[in-house]
């Protein structure tokens, strides 16, 4: 499987990665690591940490200079431009680059009803405006909907296409993440991206969300039907403007117990991907800070071996 995946990558065009982040000179000699805010979701939801200080936490606590926000922590501030300007200044003061906002619960972009689909599309506009103010490049969206395969594809081509066109007007990209059910069918999602054919529609492949039988798709939970993770990342990396390094649990050698990080990073590295790799720890057996540090160390060591 590994050899097949890497062989497939050899034919991909390097132009797929011409979007490079203008705020930082990137290199594939070492991984460019960011921190996804979801890695600290328990602490933020419990009020133990302040979401407004996320950039400072990433920099001062973990030595990470790029961040990915989650809209769940800022819903009341979505349209508050002054707030986002303060957040950008705070990030700048800590030398941190704001990359993207992960957007959930704003409606199904693949819902069959056109009126509901248009509402879902427009619900995402405010988050594009927020990340634009922050100086980032993308929002991450979910591509959920219901219906037959044909109905889903038609609805998603329309919903994602409309949102990407709005993104073009703002120079903000729309990134589809594998998040369970049909969204974890990488071949299906790539076919939609190719049909839309808009450079502002891309992917954010997640190492761990490959369950086809459950929404959100985590392979941490029992799953009756799973898409092959290495095939999925191989198929999605061509259009990636972000990568989510999901982690759950580590063995005594520091290796992730469910995901072969060396194989995953070989796929990413050999594709010529030059963007950020975002730490997204979701484990339960060690603390969030320990999980973040373990994932960061594993990315760095596995990248060297890849």
Secondary structure by P-SEA (a helix, b strand, c coil): caaaaaaaaccccccccccccccccccccccbbbbbcccaaaaaaaccccccaaaaaaacccccccccccccccccccccaaaaaaaaaaaaaacccccbbbbccccccccccaaaaaaaaaaaaaaaaaaaaacccbbbbbbcccccaaaaaaaaaaaaaaaaaaaaaacbbbbbccccccccaaaaaaaaaaaaccccbbbbccccccccccccccccccccccccaaaaaaaccccccbbbbccccccccccccccaaaaaaaaaaaacccbbbbbbbbcccccaaaaaaaaaaaaaaaaaac
